[in-house]
């Protein structure tokens, strides 16, 4: 059972489509401990309109 996970580029397509839903499924299956820690970092900052200009 893993206790800690770091995701770099957390706002990317891979995270949204695969990594985060997989973590939800693992949690629902009881495979993640109550004290599981997720650290996520975006590769760059962006704006609300998604352009990254600002």
DAPELIN-V735185 format. One record per backbone hydrogen bond with DSSP energy under -1.0 kcal/mol. CO is the residue of the C=O (numbers start at 1). NH is the residue of the N-H. Records with the same first field share a line. If there is no record, write none. Layout:
CO: NH, NH
//
This chain:
3: 37
5: 39
7: 41
9: 12
12: 16
13: 17
14: 18, 19
15: 20
18: 22
19: 23
20: 24
21: 25
22: 26
23: 27
24: 28
25: 29
26: 31
27: 30
33: 36
37: 5
39: 7
41: 9, 10
47: 50
52: 54
//
